[in-house]
Amino acid sequence: MPKHTPQPVMRIVLNRELIVHTAVGLVERQGPKALSMRAVAGELGVTAMAMYKHVPNREALVRGIAEYVMATLDLPAATAPGDWRAGARDLTLAFRRTAAEYPRSLALVLASKAEIPVGLRAVERALALCADAGLDGRTAVHAVRVLMAYTLGTQLREAGMSRLLGERPGAPDADLDAAPDDPETVAFAHMVTLPADLADPRSDADFEFGLELFLSAIEGMGRRAR
Protein backbone atom coordinates (compact mmCIF):
# COMPACT_ATOMS: atom_id res chain seq x y z
CA MET A 1 0.00 0.00 0.00
CA PRO A 2 1.61 3.29 -1.04
CA LYS A 3 2.44 5.63 1.74
CA HIS A 4 0.76 9.04 1.75
CA THR A 5 3.29 11.84 1.50
CA PRO A 6 2.21 14.77 3.66
CA GLN A 7 2.18 18.14 1.96
CA PRO A 8 4.49 20.76 3.46
CA VAL A 9 2.71 23.33 5.60
CA MET A 10 3.53 26.91 4.67
CA ARG A 11 3.78 29.16 7.69
CA ILE A 12 4.13 32.92 7.65
CA VAL A 13 7.14 34.19 9.55
CA LEU A 14 5.69 37.17 11.36
CA ASN A 15 7.71 40.27 12.07
CA ARG A 16 6.89 43.92 12.69
CA GLU A 17 7.75 44.99 9.15
CA LEU A 18 5.37 42.48 7.56
CA ILE A 19 2.55 43.41 9.92
CA VAL A 20 2.95 47.14 9.31
CA HIS A 21 3.24 46.69 5.54
CA THR A 22 0.02 44.66 5.56
CA ALA A 23 -1.70 47.31 7.69
CA VAL A 24 -0.74 50.08 5.26
CA GLY A 25 -2.15 48.11 2.34
CA LEU A 26 -5.38 47.49 4.24
CA VAL A 27 -5.83 51.16 5.14
CA GLU A 28 -5.14 52.38 1.60
CA ARG A 29 -7.66 49.91 0.14
CA GLN A 30 -10.45 50.15 2.71
CA GLY A 31 -9.83 53.34 4.68
CA PRO A 32 -8.76 54.15 8.25
CA LYS A 33 -11.92 52.73 9.84
CA ALA A 34 -10.99 49.26 8.57
CA LEU A 35 -7.84 49.10 10.67
CA SER A 36 -7.85 46.75 13.63
CA MET A 37 -5.54 44.09 14.98
CA ARG A 38 -8.11 41.45 14.00
CA ALA A 39 -8.43 42.81 10.44
CA VAL A 40 -4.66 42.81 9.87
CA ALA A 41 -4.41 39.32 11.33
CA GLY A 42 -7.10 38.21 8.88
CA GLU A 43 -5.11 39.65 5.99
CA LEU A 44 -2.09 37.63 7.12
CA GLY A 45 -4.05 34.46 7.88
CA VAL A 46 -3.02 34.40 11.54
CA THR A 47 -4.70 35.16 14.84
CA ALA A 48 -4.52 38.60 16.43
CA MET A 49 -2.81 36.97 19.43
CA ALA A 50 0.07 35.92 17.19
CA MET A 51 0.82 39.56 16.34
CA TYR A 52 1.00 40.90 19.90
CA LYS A 53 4.64 39.88 20.30
CA HIS A 54 5.59 42.21 17.44
CA VAL A 55 2.89 44.90 17.65
CA PRO A 56 1.22 45.04 21.10
CA ASN A 57 -1.85 47.11 20.20
CA ARG A 58 -3.57 49.30 17.62
CA GLU A 59 -1.77 52.45 18.81
CA ALA A 60 1.58 50.80 18.16
CA LEU A 61 0.30 49.74 14.75
CA VAL A 62 -0.59 53.35 13.89
CA ARG A 63 2.90 54.47 14.96
CA GLY A 64 4.35 51.82 12.70
CA ILE A 65 2.23 53.05 9.80
CA ALA A 66 3.47 56.61 10.38
CA GLU A 67 7.09 55.43 10.37
CA TYR A 68 6.54 53.30 7.27
CA VAL A 69 4.94 56.08 5.26
CA MET A 70 7.47 58.75 6.15
CA ALA A 71 10.35 56.38 5.41
CA THR A 72 9.27 56.64 1.75
CA LEU A 73 10.07 60.36 1.70
CA ASP A 74 12.61 60.78 -1.08
CA LEU A 75 14.82 63.52 0.29
CA PRO A 76 16.03 65.64 -2.67
CA ALA A 77 19.67 66.52 -3.14
CA ALA A 78 20.84 69.61 -1.32
CA THR A 79 20.79 72.79 -3.34
CA ALA A 80 23.63 75.29 -3.58
CA PRO A 81 23.98 77.76 -0.68
CA GLY A 82 21.80 80.81 -1.27
CA ASP A 83 19.28 78.93 -3.40
CA TRP A 84 17.02 78.24 -0.43
CA ARG A 85 13.78 78.83 -2.36
CA ALA A 86 14.49 76.06 -4.89
CA GLY A 87 15.50 73.75 -2.05
CA ALA A 88 12.32 74.49 -0.12
CA ARG A 89 10.20 73.80 -3.20
CA ASP A 90 11.96 70.47 -3.85
CA LEU A 91 11.57 69.35 -0.24
CA THR A 92 7.91 70.35 -0.07
CA LEU A 93 7.06 68.63 -3.35
CA ALA A 94 8.79 65.47 -2.15
CA PHE A 95 6.63 65.56 0.96
CA ARG A 96 3.56 66.12 -1.22
CA ARG A 97 4.38 63.04 -3.31
CA THR A 98 4.53 60.92 -0.17
CA ALA A 99 1.21 62.36 1.01
CA ALA A 100 -0.33 61.62 -2.40
CA GLU A 101 0.89 58.01 -2.35
CA TYR A 102 -0.45 57.25 1.14
CA PRO A 103 -3.37 59.66 1.69
CA ARG A 104 -5.51 57.33 3.79
CA SER A 105 -2.63 56.27 6.00
CA LEU A 106 -1.73 59.89 6.71
CA ALA A 107 -5.38 60.69 7.41
CA LEU A 108 -5.37 57.86 9.95
CA VAL A 109 -2.22 59.15 11.62
CA LEU A 110 -3.58 62.70 11.84
CA ALA A 111 -6.95 61.58 13.21
CA SER A 112 -5.24 59.49 15.88
CA LYS A 113 -3.02 62.45 16.87
CA ALA A 114 0.01 60.19 16.63
CA GLU A 115 3.36 61.86 16.19
CA ILE A 116 4.42 61.99 12.55
CA PRO A 117 8.09 60.95 12.35
CA VAL A 118 9.16 63.20 9.50
CA GLY A 119 12.77 62.14 9.94
CA LEU A 120 15.76 63.97 11.38
CA ARG A 121 17.42 64.53 8.02
CA ALA A 122 14.31 66.10 6.52
CA VAL A 123 13.79 68.36 9.54
CA GLU A 124 17.44 69.41 9.53
CA ARG A 125 17.25 70.18 5.80
CA ALA A 126 14.09 72.27 6.28
CA LEU A 127 15.57 74.23 9.20
CA ALA A 128 18.78 74.85 7.27
CA LEU A 129 16.80 76.23 4.34
CA CYS A 130 14.89 78.56 6.68
CA ALA A 131 18.16 79.75 8.19
CA ASP A 132 19.49 80.38 4.69
CA ALA A 133 16.38 82.49 4.06
CA GLY A 134 17.27 84.64 7.08
CA LEU A 135 14.85 83.29 9.69
CA ASP A 136 15.84 82.92 13.33
CA GLY A 137 15.55 79.55 15.03
CA ARG A 138 12.10 79.88 16.56
CA THR A 139 10.60 81.43 13.43
CA ALA A 140 12.14 78.62 11.36
CA VAL A 141 10.39 76.03 13.54
CA HIS A 142 7.07 77.82 13.02
CA ALA A 143 7.66 77.95 9.26
CA VAL A 144 8.45 74.24 8.99
CA ARG A 145 5.35 73.29 10.97
CA VAL A 146 3.10 75.55 8.91
CA LEU A 147 4.50 74.19 5.65
CA MET A 148 3.88 70.62 6.82
CA ALA A 149 0.32 71.53 7.79
CA TYR A 150 -0.27 73.16 4.40
CA THR A 151 1.03 70.14 2.50
CA LEU A 152 -0.90 67.56 4.49
CA GLY A 153 -4.03 69.70 4.65
CA THR A 154 -4.03 70.20 0.90
CA GLN A 155 -3.71 66.47 0.30
CA LEU A 156 -6.59 65.68 2.66
CA ARG A 157 -8.75 68.36 1.03
CA GLU A 158 -8.06 66.94 -2.41
CA ALA A 159 -8.82 63.40 -1.26
CA GLY A 160 -12.04 64.56 0.38
CA MET A 161 -13.16 66.50 -2.68
CA SER A 162 -12.44 63.51 -4.92
CA ARG A 163 -14.72 61.32 -2.80
CA LEU A 164 -17.41 64.02 -2.65
CA LEU A 165 -17.46 64.57 -6.40
CA GLY A 166 -17.35 60.84 -7.03
CA GLU A 167 -20.54 60.38 -5.04
CA ARG A 168 -22.49 62.97 -7.03
CA PRO A 169 -24.48 61.77 -10.06
CA GLY A 170 -23.63 63.23 -13.44
CA ALA A 171 -20.98 65.82 -14.18
CA PRO A 172 -19.56 67.73 -11.17
CA ASP A 173 -20.57 71.05 -12.72
CA ALA A 174 -24.05 69.94 -13.86
CA ASP A 175 -25.81 72.05 -11.24
CA LEU A 176 -24.22 75.22 -12.60
CA ASP A 177 -24.78 74.47 -16.29
CA ALA A 178 -28.30 73.05 -16.09
CA ALA A 179 -30.23 76.31 -15.81
CA PRO A 180 -28.10 79.39 -16.61
CA ASP A 181 -31.15 81.71 -16.44
CA ASP A 182 -32.43 80.37 -13.15
CA PRO A 183 -32.37 83.11 -10.43
CA GLU A 184 -30.45 80.86 -8.07
CA THR A 185 -27.82 80.15 -10.72
CA VAL A 186 -27.49 83.86 -11.57
CA ALA A 187 -26.75 84.48 -7.90
CA PHE A 188 -23.51 82.52 -8.47
CA ALA A 189 -22.38 84.57 -11.45
CA HIS A 190 -18.68 84.10 -10.76
CA MET A 191 -18.99 80.36 -10.18
CA VAL A 192 -20.77 79.68 -13.47
CA THR A 193 -17.81 81.12 -15.38
CA LEU A 194 -15.36 78.68 -13.76
CA PRO A 195 -17.13 75.31 -13.53
CA ALA A 196 -14.21 73.18 -14.74
CA ASP A 197 -11.75 74.86 -12.39
CA LEU A 198 -14.04 74.51 -9.39
CA ALA A 199 -14.77 70.88 -10.20
CA ASP A 200 -11.10 69.86 -10.34
CA PRO A 201 -10.54 68.04 -7.01
CA ARG A 202 -6.77 67.78 -7.41
CA SER A 203 -5.06 70.82 -8.82
CA ASP A 204 -1.29 70.98 -8.79
CA ALA A 205 -1.69 74.61 -9.87
CA ASP A 206 -3.57 75.31 -6.61
CA PHE A 207 -0.78 73.79 -4.57
CA GLU A 208 1.95 75.62 -6.48
CA PHE A 209 0.05 78.89 -6.07
CA GLY A 210 -0.18 78.47 -2.30
CA LEU A 211 3.42 77.31 -2.02
CA GLU A 212 4.72 80.38 -3.87
CA LEU A 213 2.68 82.63 -1.57
CA PHE A 214 4.20 80.92 1.43
CA LEU A 215 7.76 81.11 0.12
CA SER A 216 7.31 84.79 -0.76
CA ALA A 217 6.18 85.46 2.80
CA ILE A 218 9.26 83.64 4.13
CA GLU A 219 11.47 85.68 1.82
CA GLY A 220 9.94 88.92 3.11
CA MET A 221 10.39 87.89 6.73
CA GLY A 222 14.00 87.00 6.07
CA ARG A 223 14.74 90.37 4.50
CA ARG A 224 13.19 92.23 7.44
CA ALA A 225 15.24 90.18 9.89
CA ARG A 226 18.53 91.07 8.25
N, C-alpha and C positions, 0 to 999 in steps of 0.2 A: 504494500500500500504506500503510495508516494507521500512523503512528508510535506505538510503545508509550510511554506516559507513565509514567515511573518513579514509584513510590509514595514519599512522603517517609519517611525513616527517623527514628523517634523515638529520641532518645538521652537518657538520664538525666544531668542535670547533678549530679554528685556534690559534696557538701560534708559537713563534719563533722556538721552538724545533722541532715541526712537519714540519715546512717549511724547515728548514735546513736539517733534516733527509731525506725528500723527494728530496731535491736538490742533496744530496750526492748520493742517489740511481740513480737519473737521469744521473749524470755525469759518474758514474761508468758503467752504461749500454751503454750510447750513446756518451760519450766523452765530453771534456770541451766545445767544440763549441756548444753543445746542450743547454747549460745553459742560461736561460733568465728568467726574472720574469714571462713572459707569459707562458713559457714552464712549469715551476714549478706550476703555477696556474692551468694549464691544467691537470697536474698529480693529483692535489688535487680536481679538479672539482669546482674551484672557479674562480673569476675574479682576475686579477693582482691587481686591485684597493683594493681588500679585504685584500691583504697581506701587503700593504704599512704601516699599523699601526704597524706591527711587524717587518718587514724588509723593510726599506725605498727605497732601490735601489739594483742593482746588486752587487756593491762594498761591501755593507754590507752583502749580501748573501755569497760572497766569503770569507769574514772574518769569517762568521759563519761556513762555511765549514772547514776552517783551524782549528778553535777551536774544532769542532766536531771530526775531524780526530785525532788531537793530544791528545784529551781527552781519546782516546783508548790506548794510550801508557801504556803498563803494566810495570811499574817501578819495576825492580828486587830488591830483598832484598839486603841490604848493605852487602858488603863483609868485612872480618876482616881487621883491619888496617895493612898496609904493602902489602896487596894482591891487589894492585891497578890495575894490568894488567887483572886479572880475572874480576874485577868489571867493567872495561872499556869494555871488550868484552861482558859481559852480557848486559850492557846498550846499546851498539851499536847494538847488535843483536835484542834487543827489539824494537829499533827504526826501524831497517830493517823490522821487521815483520809488523809494522804499515804501512810502506811505501809499502810493498808488498800487503797488504790488500786493500789499497786505492790509487793505483798508479795514476789513472786518476784525482782524486781530488787533489793530491799533485802536479801533473803537472799543473793543473789549477791555483793553488795558486802561484806556482813559476812563471808561465807566466804572471800573473797579478801583480807580484812584491809586493804582500800583505805580511805583516809580519806574519811569522809562529810562533804561540804561543806555543813554545815547552813545557812550563810549568816551574814554578819556582823551583819545587822540582827536576825535571830532570836536569836543568841547575846547580843547587847547587850541585847535586850528581856528575855531570861531572867535575865541577871546583874542588871539593874536591878530586876527583881521580887524577886530574892533579897535585894538590898540594902535594898529597901523593907520586907522581912520582918525585917530586923535581922541578917542574916548578914554576916560579914566576907568579904573577897575570896576567900580560899582555900576557905572553907567553901562559898561560893556556887558556885565551880567544881565542887566535889565534887557539890553538889546537882544542878546542871544535867546533869552526866554520868550520875548515877544515874537521873534522870528520863528521859533519853534511852534508857538501857538498859532501863528498865522498859517504856517505850512500845514499843520495837522488839521486846523479848523477848516481850511479851504478844501482839503481832501474829504473830510467828513461831510461838508456841505455838498460837494459834487456827488458823493455816493448817495446821499439822501435825496438829492434832486433827481438822480437817475432812477431811483426806485419809485419816487412820486410820479414822474412822468411816464414810467413804464406801466403804472397801474391805471392811468387814464385811458379811456377808449378814444380811438381816432388819433389825429395829429395833435401834438402838444399845443399848437397855436390855433386849433379849430375854433375855440370860443371867441377869439378876437376877429377871425376872418368871416365867421358865419353870417353876421348881420352888421355890416359896416355903418348902416344908417340908424341902427337901434340907439335910443338915447343913452342906454347904459354903456354901450360900446364907445359912443362919442365922448363919454366922460373920461375915457382912457385914451385920449388922442395921441399921446406920446407913445404909449405901449403898442398901439396898432401899427405904428410905423417901424417897429423893431421886433416883429414876432419871432423871426428865426434866431436873432441874438438872444432874446429872453428865453427861448426854448432850449438853448444849448446847455445841457447840464454840466458839461466838462469843458471849460474854455481855458486853454493854456494862455490865451491873450489876457484873460482876466487876472490870472496868477502873475504873469509878467508885469502887468500894469501895477498891481499892488506891490510887487517886489521892488519895482523901480521907485515908487513913492517912498517906500521904507528906506531904501538905500540913499535916496536923496536927503531924507530927514537925518540919517546918520551922518552924511557928509556935512550938512549944515551944522550939526551939533559939534562935530570934530573941528570945524573951522572956528567956531565961537570959543572953543576950549583952548585953542592955541594962542 
